[in-house]
Amino acid sequence: MALFQDVLATLPACDHLEALELRDANGELVARLANQPGTAGSVRVYHALFQTFGAIDAAAAARGIELYAEHSDDARAHPGKHPNIDRLFAIVAGAPALSVALIQRS
């Protein structure tokens, strides 16, 4: 299995983003991932999933779990520790898909 840092190096850059917002089918904000230390890796993963799949649906979530590499194993062992991965687990398990809004840096 590739390490998360190695996976990140293969994903498209998203330095132009201030944040990424996830919304439910009603347009309600579910999560806002700021492009800053601590969450920049998740912004990069979700951005790549959005570019490939157009939304965070079950197929995108399954791919995202793969992209998180060793962090996905840790998330399985410690529910709640990695909320951005937990969200993907929930979608794979049948939770509704989420739309993505890209917030550009000003």
N, C-alpha and C positions, 0 to 999 in steps of 0.2 A: 504494500500500500504506500502510495506517495504521501509525503508529509504536507500538512496544510501550507506551510511557507513555500514549498515547491509548487503546489497547486496555484497559489496566488500569483506567482510569477508568470503563469500561463494565461491568466485572465486579462481581459481588456482593462486598460487604465480608466480610472474614473475621477481623476483629480479635478475635473471641471464641475463635479457635483458637491454641493454643500450638504445635501442629505437625500435620502430616499424614503418615500412614504408608502406604506402599505395600507390599502383600503379594502373594505368588504364590498359586497354586491350593492349595498345601499350608499356607498361612497363615504361611509364613516371611517375615520382614521383608526387603524388597528395598531400601527406602530410607526415611529419615525426613527430611522437609523441615521445618525449624524456621521458625516465623513470626517472623523477625528480619531485620534489614538484610542484604542479600546473597542471601537466599532468599525473602523475603516475596512478591516478584512471582510466583515459581514456585508458592508455596502458593496464591496467589490464582487462578492459571491452573488448577492441578490441582483446587482446590476447585470452581471453576466447571464443569469437565469432569465431576466427580463428581455435581454437582447435576443436570446435564443428562443424562448417560449412565448413571449408577449404578455405573460402573467405568471403568477406563482400558483400553478395548478398541480395536480398530483404528479405529473411527469416532471415538471420543473422541480418540485420538492424532492422527488427521489434522486434527481441529479444533484441537487444541492447537498443532500446528505452525503453523497459520494465526494463532492468537492470539499466538504469540511473535514474529510479524512479522519485523522485520529481524534479530532474534537467530537465527532459524531459518536464514537465509542464512549468517550467520557460523558457525553450528554445522555446516552442510554443508561449509564451506570449511576448518574447523578441528576435525575429530573429536576428542572428548575435552574440548574447552574448555567445553562446555555439557552436562553429564551429564543434566540434566533434560529437555533437548530430545533428546539422543541416545537416551534411553530411549523417547521417543515414536517416533523414526525406527525403532527396533528393533521396536516393536509393530506399526507400519504394515507392516513387512517380514515379519511373521509370528510374532514372539515372542508368548508367551502374554499374555493380559490380566492386569491387576493389580487387586486390590480396594483400596479406600481406607478407612482408619480415621481419623476426625477426633478429635484430642486437644484437648479443651477446656482453656482457661486455668483455673487453680484460683483 
